Amino acid sequence: MSRCAAPEQHTAEYSSPARVLAHFFEKSRDRWKEKYTKLQARIKASRTESRDLRRSRDRWRAKAEALERKIEHLRTKLQEHSEQSPPAPSRLS
């Protein structure tokens, strides 16, 4: 089994001085980090807002369901009361 020759190593040949390239690469890295940090903050804010909205919706849903049960209970009670009470006397005479 023969071994392939090692792939050619391509070294970047820059015409600018190393100090200028270092400054450029540092700025590029800093911009990328800043962009990433801002995106992470937006993601965290979105997740927090989503969580808060979900909790609020769940609280309102529970409150609405409790009120619906109360209304149904009161309707049942009213229905039972109207069935038990004698009819009102008529005023036609």
PDB file of N, CA, C and O in Angstrom:
ATOM      1  N   MET A   1       0.845  -1.165   0.000  1.00  0.00           N
ATOM      2  CA  MET A   1       0.000   0.000   0.000  1.00  0.00           C
ATOM      3  C   MET A   1       0.898   1.239   0.000  1.00  0.00           C
ATOM      4  O   MET A   1       1.753   1.392   0.872  1.00  0.00           O
ATOM      5  N   SER A   2       0.705   2.090  -0.950  1.00  0.00           N
ATOM      6  CA  SER A   2       1.555   3.270  -1.030  1.00  0.00           C
ATOM      7  C   SER A   2       0.865   4.459  -0.390  1.00  0.00           C
ATOM      8  O   SER A   2      -0.358   4.595  -0.438  1.00  0.00           O
ATOM      9  N   ARG A   3       1.636   5.271   0.178  1.00  0.00           N
ATOM     10  CA  ARG A   3       1.089   6.467   0.829  1.00  0.00           C
ATOM     11  C   ARG A   3       1.069   7.588  -0.184  1.00  0.00           C
ATOM     12  O   ARG A   3       1.987   7.749  -0.988  1.00  0.00           O
ATOM     13  N   CYS A   4      -0.018   8.369  -0.123  1.00  0.00           N
ATOM     14  CA  CYS A   4      -0.112   9.532  -0.991  1.00  0.00           C
ATOM     15  C   CYS A   4       0.795  10.616  -0.442  1.00  0.00           C
ATOM     16  O   CYS A   4       1.048  10.696   0.760  1.00  0.00           O
ATOM     17  N   ALA A   5       1.254  11.408  -1.309  1.00  0.00           N
ATOM     18  CA  ALA A   5       2.073  12.528  -0.871  1.00  0.00           C
ATOM     19  C   ALA A   5       1.231  13.465  -0.029  1.00  0.00           C
ATOM     20  O   ALA A   5       0.036  13.625  -0.280  1.00  0.00           O
ATOM     21  N   ALA A   6       1.827  14.067   0.940  1.00  0.00           N
ATOM     22  CA  ALA A   6       1.100  15.002   1.810  1.00  0.00           C
ATOM     23  C   ALA A   6       0.527  16.123   0.946  1.00  0.00           C
ATOM     24  O   ALA A   6       1.183  16.596   0.018  1.00  0.00           O
ATOM     25  N   PRO A   7      -0.722  16.551   1.262  1.00  0.00           N
ATOM     26  CA  PRO A   7      -1.295  17.634   0.470  1.00  0.00           C
ATOM     27  C   PRO A   7      -0.453  18.888   0.609  1.00  0.00           C
ATOM     28  O   PRO A   7       0.151  19.163   1.646  1.00  0.00           O
ATOM     29  N   GLU A   8      -0.443  19.621  -0.468  1.00  0.00           N
ATOM     30  CA  GLU A   8       0.352  20.839  -0.444  1.00  0.00           C
ATOM     31  C   GLU A   8      -0.183  21.781   0.613  1.00  0.00           C
ATOM     32  O   GLU A   8      -1.394  21.948   0.756  1.00  0.00           O
ATOM     33  N   GLN A   9       0.682  22.367   1.318  1.00  0.00           N
ATOM     34  CA  GLN A   9       0.288  23.319   2.341  1.00  0.00           C
ATOM     35  C   GLN A   9       0.251  24.691   1.706  1.00  0.00           C
ATOM     36  O   GLN A   9       1.259  25.200   1.215  1.00  0.00           O
ATOM     37  N   HIS A  10      -0.939  25.282   1.728  1.00  0.00           N
ATOM     38  CA  HIS A  10      -1.090  26.606   1.146  1.00  0.00           C
ATOM     39  C   HIS A  10      -0.963  27.638   2.256  1.00  0.00           C
ATOM     40  O   HIS A  10      -1.810  27.723   3.145  1.00  0.00           O
ATOM     41  N   THR A  11       0.044  28.371   2.193  1.00  0.00           N
ATOM     42  CA  THR A  11       0.191  29.453   3.153  1.00  0.00           C
ATOM     43  C   THR A  11      -0.259  30.719   2.472  1.00  0.00           C
ATOM     44  O   THR A  11       0.085  30.992   1.322  1.00  0.00           O
ATOM     45  N   ALA A  12      -1.033  31.484   3.206  1.00  0.00           N
ATOM     46  CA  ALA A  12      -1.549  32.717   2.634  1.00  0.00           C
ATOM     47  C   ALA A  12      -0.421  33.718   2.484  1.00  0.00           C
ATOM     48  O   ALA A  12       0.356  33.969   3.405  1.00  0.00           O
ATOM     49  N   GLU A  13      -0.365  34.256   1.338  1.00  0.00           N
ATOM     50  CA  GLU A  13       0.647  35.276   1.064  1.00  0.00           C
ATOM     51  C   GLU A  13      -0.086  36.612   1.039  1.00  0.00           C
ATOM     52  O   GLU A  13      -0.782  36.930   0.075  1.00  0.00           O
ATOM     53  N   TYR A  14       0.071  37.368   2.077  1.00  0.00           N
ATOM     54  CA  TYR A  14      -0.565  38.671   2.147  1.00  0.00           C
ATOM     55  C   TYR A  14       0.465  39.739   1.793  1.00  0.00           C
ATOM     56  O   TYR A  14       1.633  39.660   2.171  1.00  0.00           O
ATOM     57  N   SER A  15      -0.005  40.732   1.060  1.00  0.00           N
ATOM     58  CA  SER A  15       0.923  41.797   0.691  1.00  0.00           C
ATOM     59  C   SER A  15       0.964  42.904   1.743  1.00  0.00           C
ATOM     60  O   SER A  15       1.881  43.725   1.760  1.00  0.00           O
ATOM     61  N   SER A  16      -0.039  42.916   2.615  1.00  0.00           N
ATOM     62  CA  SER A  16      -0.068  43.937   3.665  1.00  0.00           C
ATOM     63  C   SER A  16       0.832  43.528   4.820  1.00  0.00           C
ATOM     64  O   SER A  16       1.066  42.339   5.035  1.00  0.00           O
ATOM     65  N   PRO A  17       1.334  44.499   5.558  1.00  0.00           N
ATOM     66  CA  PRO A  17       2.178  44.169   6.720  1.00  0.00           C
ATOM     67  C   PRO A  17       1.357  43.435   7.794  1.00  0.00           C
ATOM     68  O   PRO A  17       0.146  43.630   7.899  1.00  0.00           O
ATOM     69  N   ALA A  18       2.011  42.616   8.565  1.00  0.00           N
ATOM     70  CA  ALA A  18       1.355  41.799   9.594  1.00  0.00           C
ATOM     71  C   ALA A  18       0.604  42.662  10.598  1.00  0.00           C
ATOM     72  O   ALA A  18      -0.477  42.275  11.043  1.00  0.00           O
ATOM     73  N   ARG A  19       1.142  43.815  10.967  1.00  0.00           N
ATOM     74  CA  ARG A  19       0.467  44.673  11.949  1.00  0.00           C
ATOM     75  C   ARG A  19      -0.874  45.169  11.408  1.00  0.00           C
ATOM     76  O   ARG A  19      -1.841  45.286  12.160  1.00  0.00           O
ATOM     77  N   VAL A  20      -0.936  45.465  10.096  1.00  0.00           N
ATOM     78  CA  VAL A  20      -2.182  45.931   9.484  1.00  0.00           C
ATOM     79  C   VAL A  20      -3.180  44.787   9.424  1.00  0.00           C
ATOM     80  O   VAL A  20      -4.363  44.969   9.713  1.00  0.00           O
ATOM     81  N   LEU A  21      -2.698  43.607   9.046  1.00  0.00           N
ATOM     82  CA  LEU A  21      -3.568  42.433   8.995  1.00  0.00           C
ATOM     83  C   LEU A  21      -4.087  42.083  10.388  1.00  0.00           C
ATOM     84  O   LEU A  21      -5.263  41.761  10.553  1.00  0.00           O
ATOM     85  N   ALA A  22      -3.213  42.146  11.383  1.00  0.00           N
ATOM     86  CA  ALA A  22      -3.638  41.843  12.754  1.00  0.00           C
ATOM     87  C   ALA A  22      -4.734  42.789  13.190  1.00  0.00           C
ATOM     88  O   ALA A  22      -5.719  42.370  13.798  1.00  0.00           O
ATOM     89  N   HIS A  23      -4.568  44.067  12.881  1.00  0.00           N
ATOM     90  CA  HIS A  23      -5.591  45.057  13.238  1.00  0.00           C
ATOM     91  C   HIS A  23      -6.904  44.743  12.519  1.00  0.00           C
ATOM     92  O   HIS A  23      -7.972  44.794  13.129  1.00  0.00           O
ATOM     93  N   PHE A  24      -6.829  44.417  11.220  1.00  0.00           N
ATOM     94  CA  PHE A  24      -8.030  44.090  10.449  1.00  0.00           C
ATOM     95  C   PHE A  24      -8.734  42.860  11.018  1.00  0.00           C
ATOM     96  O   PHE A  24      -9.949  42.869  11.217  1.00  0.00           O
ATOM     97  N   PHE A  25      -7.956  41.792  11.280  1.00  0.00           N
ATOM     98  CA  PHE A  25      -8.552  40.560  11.807  1.00  0.00           C
ATOM     99  C   PHE A  25      -9.136  40.762  13.202  1.00  0.00           C
ATOM    100  O   PHE A  25     -10.169  40.183  13.535  1.00  0.00           O
ATOM    101  N   GLU A  26      -8.485  41.572  14.006  1.00  0.00           N
ATOM    102  CA  GLU A  26      -8.991  41.860  15.349  1.00  0.00           C
ATOM    103  C   GLU A  26     -10.326  42.600  15.267  1.00  0.00           C
ATOM    104  O   GLU A  26     -11.268  42.267  15.986  1.00  0.00           O
ATOM    105  N   LYS A  27     -10.404  43.610  14.385  1.00  0.00           N
ATOM    106  CA  LYS A  27     -11.657  44.357  14.212  1.00  0.00           C
ATOM    107  C   LYS A  27     -12.761  43.438  13.705  1.00  0.00           C
ATOM    108  O   LYS A  27     -13.902  43.511  14.160  1.00  0.00           O
ATOM    109  N   SER A  28     -12.409  42.575  12.759  1.00  0.00           N
ATOM    110  CA  SER A  28     -13.382  41.638  12.211  1.00  0.00           C
ATOM    111  C   SER A  28     -13.915  40.725  13.313  1.00  0.00           C
ATOM    112  O   SER A  28     -15.120  40.494  13.418  1.00  0.00           O
ATOM    113  N   ARG A  29     -12.992  40.208  14.136  1.00  0.00           N
ATOM    114  CA  ARG A  29     -13.397  39.349  15.246  1.00  0.00           C
ATOM    115  C   ARG A  29     -14.285  40.102  16.232  1.00  0.00           C
ATOM    116  O   ARG A  29     -15.295  39.565  16.689  1.00  0.00           O
ATOM    117  N   ASP A  30     -13.923  41.330  16.562  1.00  0.00           N
ATOM    118  CA  ASP A  30     -14.703  42.126  17.508  1.00  0.00           C
ATOM    119  C   ASP A  30     -16.105  42.397  16.986  1.00  0.00           C
ATOM    120  O   ASP A  30     -17.076  42.339  17.741  1.00  0.00           O
ATOM    121  N   ARG A  31     -16.212  42.695  15.681  1.00  0.00           N
ATOM    122  CA  ARG A  31     -17.548  42.927  15.098  1.00  0.00           C
ATOM    123  C   ARG A  31     -18.391  41.662  15.158  1.00  0.00           C
ATOM    124  O   ARG A  31     -19.584  41.712  15.456  1.00  0.00           O
ATOM    125  N   TRP A  32     -17.753  40.516  14.871  1.00  0.00           N
ATOM    126  CA  TRP A  32     -18.475  39.253  14.916  1.00  0.00           C
ATOM    127  C   TRP A  32     -18.953  38.964  16.335  1.00  0.00           C
ATOM    128  O   TRP A  32     -20.098  38.559  16.536  1.00  0.00           O
ATOM    129  N   LYS A  33     -18.085  39.171  17.311  1.00  0.00           N
ATOM    130  CA  LYS A  33     -18.457  38.929  18.711  1.00  0.00           C
ATOM    131  C   LYS A  33     -19.592  39.856  19.150  1.00  0.00           C
ATOM    132  O   LYS A  33     -20.513  39.436  19.850  1.00  0.00           O
ATOM    133  N   GLU A  34     -19.515  41.115  18.732  1.00  0.00           N
ATOM    134  CA  GLU A  34     -20.568  42.070  19.091  1.00  0.00           C
ATOM    135  C   GLU A  34     -21.909  41.654  18.473  1.00  0.00           C
ATOM    136  O   GLU A  34     -22.950  41.696  19.128  1.00  0.00           O
ATOM    137  N   LYS A  35     -21.860  41.258  17.217  1.00  0.00           N
ATOM    138  CA  LYS A  35     -23.078  40.811  16.534  1.00  0.00           C
ATOM    139  C   LYS A  35     -23.658  39.587  17.243  1.00  0.00           C
ATOM    140  O   LYS A  35     -24.864  39.520  17.482  1.00  0.00           O
ATOM    141  N   TYR A  36     -22.814  38.638  17.573  1.00  0.00           N
ATOM    142  CA  TYR A  36     -23.239  37.425  18.254  1.00  0.00           C
ATOM    143  C   TYR A  36     -23.829  37.741  19.620  1.00  0.00           C
ATOM    144  O   TYR A  36     -24.857  37.176  19.995  1.00  0.00           O
ATOM    145  N   THR A  37     -23.195  38.633  20.364  1.00  0.00           N
ATOM    146  CA  THR A  37     -23.684  39.018  21.691  1.00  0.00           C
ATOM    147  C   THR A  37     -25.066  39.666  21.594  1.00  0.00           C
ATOM    148  O   THR A  37     -25.952  39.374  22.397  1.00  0.00           O
ATOM    149  N   LYS A  38     -25.241  40.542  20.609  1.00  0.00           N
ATOM    150  CA  LYS A  38     -26.549  41.184  20.421  1.00  0.00           C
ATOM    151  C   LYS A  38     -27.613  40.159  20.061  1.00  0.00           C
ATOM    152  O   LYS A  38     -28.735  40.221  20.563  1.00  0.00           O
ATOM    153  N   LEU A  39     -27.263  39.213  19.191  1.00  0.00           N
ATOM    154  CA  LEU A  39     -28.225  38.169  18.832  1.00  0.00           C
ATOM    155  C   LEU A  39     -28.592  37.314  20.044  1.00  0.00           C
ATOM    156  O   LEU A  39     -29.756  36.955  20.222  1.00  0.00           O
ATOM    157  N   GLN A  40     -27.612  36.991  20.867  1.00  0.00           N
ATOM    158  CA  GLN A  40     -27.889  36.198  22.069  1.00  0.00           C
ATOM    159  C   GLN A  40     -28.823  36.957  23.014  1.00  0.00           C
ATOM    160  O   GLN A  40     -29.711  36.363  23.626  1.00  0.00           O
ATOM    161  N   ALA A  41     -28.621  38.262  23.129  1.00  0.00           N
ATOM    162  CA  ALA A  41     -29.489  39.072  23.988  1.00  0.00           C
ATOM    163  C   ALA A  41     -30.910  39.085  23.429  1.00  0.00           C
ATOM    164  O   ALA A  41     -31.876  38.990  24.186  1.00  0.00           O
ATOM    165  N   ARG A  42     -31.043  39.202  22.097  1.00  0.00           N
ATOM    166  CA  ARG A  42     -32.377  39.187  21.481  1.00  0.00           C
ATOM    167  C   ARG A  42     -33.056  37.837  21.686  1.00  0.00           C
ATOM    168  O   ARG A  42     -34.256  37.776  21.951  1.00  0.00           O
ATOM    169  N   ILE A  43     -32.294  36.766  21.564  1.00  0.00           N
ATOM    170  CA  ILE A  43     -32.850  35.424  21.768  1.00  0.00           C
ATOM    171  C   ILE A  43     -33.342  35.282  23.203  1.00  0.00           C
ATOM    172  O   ILE A  43     -34.438  34.777  23.444  1.00  0.00           O
ATOM    173  N   LYS A  44     -32.524  35.731  24.154  1.00  0.00           N
ATOM    174  CA  LYS A  44     -32.913  35.631  25.563  1.00  0.00           C
ATOM    175  C   LYS A  44     -34.160  36.456  25.833  1.00  0.00           C
ATOM    176  O   LYS A  44     -35.065  36.001  26.533  1.00  0.00           O
ATOM    177  N   ALA A  45     -34.221  37.676  25.280  1.00  0.00           N
ATOM    178  CA  ALA A  45     -35.394  38.536  25.478  1.00  0.00           C
ATOM    179  C   ALA A  45     -36.635  37.893  24.861  1.00  0.00           C
ATOM    180  O   ALA A  45     -37.718  37.946  25.444  1.00  0.00           O
ATOM    181  N   SER A  46     -36.482  37.292  23.688  1.00  0.00           N
ATOM    182  CA  SER A  46     -37.615  36.637  23.030  1.00  0.00           C
ATOM    183  C   SER A  46     -38.111  35.450  23.848  1.00  0.00           C
ATOM    184  O   SER A  46     -39.315  35.243  23.999  1.00  0.00           O
ATOM    185  N   ARG A  47     -37.173  34.679  24.369  1.00  0.00           N
ATOM    186  CA  ARG A  47     -37.570  33.523  25.193  1.00  0.00           C
ATOM    187  C   ARG A  47     -38.276  33.979  26.464  1.00  0.00           C
ATOM    188  O   ARG A  47     -39.269  33.381  26.878  1.00  0.00           O
ATOM    189  N   THR A  48     -37.763  35.035  27.080  1.00  0.00           N
ATOM    190  CA  THR A  48     -38.380  35.557  28.298  1.00  0.00           C
ATOM    191  C   THR A  48     -39.780  36.076  28.000  1.00  0.00           C
ATOM    192  O   THR A  48     -40.721  35.803  28.746  1.00  0.00           O
ATOM    193  N   GLU A  49     -39.918  36.826  26.908  1.00  0.00           N
ATOM    194  CA  GLU A  49     -41.228  37.357  26.536  1.00  0.00           C
ATOM    195  C   GLU A  49     -42.203  36.226  26.235  1.00  0.00           C
ATOM    196  O   GLU A  49     -43.359  36.270  26.656  1.00  0.00           O
ATOM    197  N   SER A  50     -41.741  35.221  25.512  1.00  0.00           N
ATOM    198  CA  SER A  50     -42.581  34.071  25.190  1.00  0.00           C
ATOM    199  C   SER A  50     -43.035  33.360  26.461  1.00  0.00           C
ATOM    200  O   SER A  50     -44.205  32.997  26.589  1.00  0.00           O
ATOM    201  N   ARG A  51     -42.107  33.160  27.403  1.00  0.00           N
ATOM    202  CA  ARG A  51     -42.448  32.511  28.670  1.00  0.00           C
ATOM    203  C   ARG A  51     -43.478  33.326  29.440  1.00  0.00           C
ATOM    204  O   ARG A  51     -44.446  32.777  29.965  1.00  0.00           O
ATOM    205  N   ASP A  52     -43.266  34.648  29.505  1.00  0.00           N
ATOM    206  CA  ASP A  52     -44.191  35.510  30.236  1.00  0.00           C
ATOM    207  C   ASP A  52     -45.574  35.516  29.595  1.00  0.00           C
ATOM    208  O   ASP A  52     -46.587  35.477  30.293  1.00  0.00           O
ATOM    209  N   LEU A  53     -45.615  35.567  28.262  1.00  0.00           N
ATOM    210  CA  LEU A  53     -46.913  35.545  27.571  1.00  0.00           C
ATOM    211  C   LEU A  53     -47.628  34.218  27.790  1.00  0.00           C
ATOM    212  O   LEU A  53     -48.843  34.183  27.982  1.00  0.00           O
ATOM    213  N   ARG A  54     -46.866  33.124  27.759  1.00  0.00           N
ATOM    214  CA  ARG A  54     -47.475  31.809  27.984  1.00  0.00           C
ATOM    215  C   ARG A  54     -48.061  31.727  29.395  1.00  0.00           C
ATOM    216  O   ARG A  54     -49.169  31.224  29.581  1.00  0.00           O
ATOM    217  N   ARG A  55     -47.324  32.218  30.378  1.00  0.00           N
ATOM    218  CA  ARG A  55     -47.834  32.200  31.756  1.00  0.00           C
ATOM    219  C   ARG A  55     -49.074  33.069  31.893  1.00  0.00           C
ATOM    220  O   ARG A  55     -50.043  32.676  32.543  1.00  0.00           O
ATOM    221  N   SER A  56     -49.050  34.243  31.287  1.00  0.00           N
ATOM    222  CA  SER A  56     -50.195  35.146  31.349  1.00  0.00           C
ATOM    223  C   SER A  56     -51.417  34.499  30.697  1.00  0.00           C
ATOM    224  O   SER A  56     -52.519  34.533  31.244  1.00  0.00           O
ATOM    225  N   ARG A  57     -51.201  33.908  29.513  1.00  0.00           N
ATOM    226  CA  ARG A  57     -52.300  33.245  28.810  1.00  0.00           C
ATOM    227  C   ARG A  57     -52.878  32.116  29.665  1.00  0.00           C
ATOM    228  O   ARG A  57     -54.095  31.952  29.752  1.00  0.00           O
ATOM    229  N   ASP A  58     -51.997  31.345  30.292  1.00  0.00           N
ATOM    230  CA  ASP A  58     -52.473  30.243  31.140  1.00  0.00           C
ATOM    231  C   ASP A  58     -53.278  30.762  32.333  1.00  0.00           C
ATOM    232  O   ASP A  58     -54.290  30.171  32.709  1.00  0.00           O
ATOM    233  N   ARG A  59     -52.821  31.879  32.931  1.00  0.00           N
ATOM    234  CA  ARG A  59     -53.574  32.454  34.051  1.00  0.00           C
ATOM    235  C   ARG A  59     -54.950  32.930  33.596  1.00  0.00           C
ATOM    236  O   ARG A  59     -55.953  32.668  34.259  1.00  0.00           O
ATOM    237  N   TRP A  60     -54.996  33.637  32.453  1.00  0.00           N
ATOM    238  CA  TRP A  60     -56.284  34.126  31.950  1.00  0.00           C
ATOM    239  C   TRP A  60     -57.205  32.973  31.578  1.00  0.00           C
ATOM    240  O   TRP A  60     -58.410  33.039  31.819  1.00  0.00           O
ATOM    241  N   ARG A  61     -56.645  31.912  30.988  1.00  0.00           N
ATOM    242  CA  ARG A  61     -57.445  30.749  30.625  1.00  0.00           C
ATOM    243  C   ARG A  61     -58.044  30.110  31.873  1.00  0.00           C
ATOM    244  O   ARG A  61     -59.226  29.766  31.898  1.00  0.00           O
ATOM    245  N   ALA A  62     -57.219  29.955  32.909  1.00  0.00           N
ATOM    246  CA  ALA A  62     -57.712  29.355  34.160  1.00  0.00           C
ATOM    247  C   ALA A  62     -58.806  30.224  34.773  1.00  0.00           C
ATOM    248  O   ALA A  62     -59.810  29.716  35.272  1.00  0.00           O
ATOM    249  N   LYS A  63     -58.599  31.537  34.729  1.00  0.00           N
ATOM    250  CA  LYS A  63     -59.604  32.450  35.285  1.00  0.00           C
ATOM    251  C   LYS A  63     -60.911  32.359  34.490  1.00  0.00           C
ATOM    252  O   LYS A  63     -61.994  32.322  35.075  1.00  0.00           O
ATOM    253  N   ALA A  64     -60.808  32.323  33.165  1.00  0.00           N
ATOM    254  CA  ALA A  64     -62.007  32.234  32.318  1.00  0.00           C
ATOM    255  C   ALA A  64     -62.734  30.912  32.554  1.00  0.00           C
ATOM    256  O   ALA A  64     -63.962  30.879  32.628  1.00  0.00           O
ATOM    257  N   GLU A  65     -61.975  29.827  32.673  1.00  0.00           N
ATOM    258  CA  GLU A  65     -62.607  28.527  32.923  1.00  0.00           C
ATOM    259  C   GLU A  65     -63.294  28.504  34.282  1.00  0.00           C
ATOM    260  O   GLU A  65     -64.378  27.936  34.413  1.00  0.00           O
ATOM    261  N   ALA A  66     -62.683  29.108  35.288  1.00  0.00           N
ATOM    262  CA  ALA A  66     -63.303  29.162  36.615  1.00  0.00           C
ATOM    263  C   ALA A  66     -64.599  29.975  36.566  1.00  0.00           C
ATOM    264  O   ALA A  66     -65.600  29.597  37.174  1.00  0.00           O
ATOM    265  N   LEU A  67     -64.569  31.088  35.842  1.00  0.00           N
ATOM    266  CA  LEU A  67     -65.782  31.906  35.720  1.00  0.00           C
ATOM    267  C   LEU A  67     -66.866  31.173  34.935  1.00  0.00           C
ATOM    268  O   LEU A  67     -68.048  31.300  35.256  1.00  0.00           O
ATOM    269  N   GLU A  68     -66.484  30.412  33.915  1.00  0.00           N
ATOM    270  CA  GLU A  68     -67.476  29.623  33.172  1.00  0.00           C
ATOM    271  C   GLU A  68     -68.115  28.573  34.072  1.00  0.00           C
ATOM    272  O   GLU A  68     -69.324  28.349  34.011  1.00  0.00           O
ATOM    273  N   ARG A  69     -67.298  27.928  34.911  1.00  0.00           N
ATOM    274  CA  ARG A  69     -67.859  26.943  35.853  1.00  0.00           C
ATOM    275  C   ARG A  69     -68.811  27.618  36.831  1.00  0.00           C
ATOM    276  O   ARG A  69     -69.860  27.065  37.163  1.00  0.00           O
ATOM    277  N   LYS A  70     -68.448  28.817  37.293  1.00  0.00           N
ATOM    278  CA  LYS A  70     -69.296  29.552  38.227  1.00  0.00           C
ATOM    279  C   LYS A  70     -70.607  29.936  37.555  1.00  0.00           C
ATOM    280  O   LYS A  70     -71.672  29.813  38.160  1.00  0.00           O
ATOM    281  N   ILE A  71     -70.541  30.394  36.325  1.00  0.00           N
ATOM    282  CA  ILE A  71     -71.766  30.754  35.584  1.00  0.00           C
ATOM    283  C   ILE A  71     -72.655  29.535  35.428  1.00  0.00           C
ATOM    284  O   ILE A  71     -73.866  29.614  35.637  1.00  0.00           O
ATOM    285  N   GLU A  72     -72.063  28.411  35.064  1.00  0.00           N
ATOM    286  CA  GLU A  72     -72.850  27.187  34.892  1.00  0.00           C
ATOM    287  C   GLU A  72     -73.487  26.770  36.212  1.00  0.00           C
ATOM    288  O   GLU A  72     -74.641  26.343  36.241  1.00  0.00           O
ATOM    289  N   HIS A  73     -72.744  26.893  37.292  1.00  0.00           N
ATOM    290  CA  HIS A  73     -73.278  26.560  38.617  1.00  0.00           C
ATOM    291  C   HIS A  73     -74.463  27.478  38.956  1.00  0.00           C
ATOM    292  O   HIS A  73     -75.499  27.012  39.431  1.00  0.00           O
ATOM    293  N   LEU A  74     -74.301  28.780  38.709  1.00  0.00           N
ATOM    294  CA  LEU A  74     -75.380  29.722  39.008  1.00  0.00           C
ATOM    295  C   LEU A  74     -76.598  29.477  38.122  1.00  0.00           C
ATOM    296  O   LEU A  74     -77.730  29.604  38.589  1.00  0.00           O
ATOM    297  N   ARG A  75     -76.387  29.132  36.859  1.00  0.00           N
ATOM    298  CA  ARG A  75     -77.520  28.804  35.973  1.00  0.00           C
ATOM    299  C   ARG A  75     -78.276  27.582  36.480  1.00  0.00           C
ATOM    300  O   ARG A  75     -79.506  27.548  36.484  1.00  0.00           O
ATOM    301  N   THR A  76     -77.505  26.572  36.911  1.00  0.00           N
ATOM    302  CA  THR A  76     -78.141  25.364  37.455  1.00  0.00           C
ATOM    303  C   THR A  76     -78.939  25.710  38.702  1.00  0.00           C
ATOM    304  O   THR A  76     -80.065  25.246  38.879  1.00  0.00           O
ATOM    305  N   LYS A  77     -78.353  26.521  39.554  1.00  0.00           N
ATOM    306  CA  LYS A  77     -79.030  26.927  40.787  1.00  0.00           C
ATOM    307  C   LYS A  77     -80.305  27.715  40.461  1.00  0.00           C
ATOM    308  O   LYS A  77     -81.343  27.494  41.085  1.00  0.00           O
ATOM    309  N   LEU A  78     -80.234  28.617  39.503  1.00  0.00           N
ATOM    310  CA  LEU A  78     -81.395  29.413  39.094  1.00  0.00           C
ATOM    311  C   LEU A  78     -82.480  28.509  38.517  1.00  0.00           C
ATOM    312  O   LEU A  78     -83.666  28.680  38.802  1.00  0.00           O
ATOM    313  N   GLN A  79     -82.056  27.549  37.704  1.00  0.00           N
ATOM    314  CA  GLN A  79     -83.014  26.614  37.113  1.00  0.00           C
ATOM    315  C   GLN A  79     -83.713  25.814  38.210  1.00  0.00           C
ATOM    316  O   GLN A  79     -84.933  25.651  38.169  1.00  0.00           O
ATOM    317  N   GLU A  80     -82.968  25.320  39.178  1.00  0.00           N
ATOM    318  CA  GLU A  80     -83.559  24.560  40.285  1.00  0.00           C
ATOM    319  C   GLU A  80     -84.513  25.450  41.079  1.00  0.00           C
ATOM    320  O   GLU A  80     -85.593  25.007  41.472  1.00  0.00           O
ATOM    321  N   HIS A  81     -84.125  26.688  41.314  1.00  0.00           N
ATOM    322  CA  HIS A  81     -84.961  27.606  42.077  1.00  0.00           C
ATOM    323  C   HIS A  81     -86.270  27.903  41.333  1.00  0.00           C
ATOM    324  O   HIS A  81     -87.339  27.951  41.942  1.00  0.00           O
ATOM    325  N   SER A  82     -86.178  28.096  40.040  1.00  0.00           N
ATOM    326  CA  SER A  82     -87.397  28.402  39.272  1.00  0.00           C
ATOM    327  C   SER A  82     -88.311  27.193  39.182  1.00  0.00           C
ATOM    328  O   SER A  82     -89.526  27.363  39.082  1.00  0.00           O
ATOM    329  N   GLU A  83     -87.781  25.991  39.214  1.00  0.00           N
ATOM    330  CA  GLU A  83     -88.607  24.780  39.186  1.00  0.00           C
ATOM    331  C   GLU A  83     -89.296  24.549  40.529  1.00  0.00           C
ATOM    332  O   GLU A  83     -90.392  23.990  40.562  1.00  0.00           O
ATOM    333  N   GLN A  84     -88.685  24.961  41.631  1.00  0.00           N
ATOM    334  CA  GLN A  84     -89.234  24.745  42.952  1.00  0.00           C
ATOM    335  C   GLN A  84     -90.278  25.775  43.340  1.00  0.00           C
ATOM    336  O   GLN A  84     -91.201  25.448  44.085  1.00  0.00           O
ATOM    337  N   SER A  85     -90.172  26.973  42.876  1.00  0.00           N
ATOM    338  CA  SER A  85     -91.082  28.015  43.309  1.00  0.00           C
ATOM    339  C   SER A  85     -92.409  27.914  42.529  1.00  0.00           C
ATOM    340  O   SER A  85     -92.420  27.576  41.346  1.00  0.00           O
ATOM    341  N   PRO A  86     -93.523  28.214  43.217  1.00  0.00           N
ATOM    342  CA  PRO A  86     -94.829  28.148  42.535  1.00  0.00           C
ATOM    343  C   PRO A  86     -94.944  29.257  41.515  1.00  0.00           C
ATOM    344  O   PRO A  86     -94.266  30.279  41.626  1.00  0.00           O
ATOM    345  N   PRO A  87     -95.792  29.067  40.525  1.00  0.00           N
ATOM    346  CA  PRO A  87     -95.944  30.107  39.506  1.00  0.00           C
ATOM    347  C   PRO A  87     -96.491  31.392  40.130  1.00  0.00           C
ATOM    348  O   PRO A  87     -97.251  31.353  41.098  1.00  0.00           O
ATOM    349  N   ALA A  88     -96.110  32.478  39.585  1.00  0.00           N
ATOM    350  CA  ALA A  88     -96.564  33.770  40.082  1.00  0.00           C
ATOM    351  C   ALA A  88     -98.049  33.932  39.766  1.00  0.00           C
ATOM    352  O   ALA A  88     -98.500  33.516  38.699  1.00  0.00           O
ATOM    353  N   PRO A  89     -98.827  34.541  40.694  1.00  0.00           N
ATOM    354  CA  PRO A  89    -100.267  34.740  40.433  1.00  0.00           C
ATOM    355  C   PRO A  89    -100.460  35.713  39.281  1.00  0.00           C
ATOM    356  O   PRO A  89     -99.716  36.682  39.129  1.00  0.00           O
ATOM    357  N   SER A  90    -101.463  35.435  38.485  1.00  0.00           N
ATOM    358  CA  SER A  90    -101.699  36.314  37.362  1.00  0.00           C
ATOM    359  C   SER A  90    -102.457  37.544  37.798  1.00  0.00           C
ATOM    360  O   SER A  90    -103.188  37.477  38.787  1.00  0.00           O
ATOM    361  N   ARG A  91    -102.327  38.638  37.132  1.00  0.00           N
ATOM    362  CA  ARG A  91    -102.960  39.898  37.512  1.00  0.00           C
ATOM    363  C   ARG A  91    -104.068  40.265  36.536  1.00  0.00           C
ATOM    364  O   ARG A  91    -104.362  41.446  36.355  1.00  0.00           O
ATOM    365  N   LEU A  92    -104.659  39.317  35.933  1.00  0.00           N
ATOM    366  CA  LEU A  92    -105.689  39.602  34.939  1.00  0.00           C
ATOM    367  C   LEU A  92    -107.051  39.965  35.561  1.00  0.00           C
ATOM    368  O   LEU A  92    -107.889  40.526  34.855  1.00  0.00           O
ATOM    369  N   SER A  93    -107.300  39.682  36.797  1.00  0.00           N
ATOM    370  CA  SER A  93    -108.616  39.956  37.345  1.00  0.00           C
ATOM    371  C   SER A  93    -108.858  41.360  37.755  1.00  0.00           C
ATOM    372  O   SER A  93    -109.946  41.686  38.230  1.00  0.00           O
TER     373      SER A  93
END
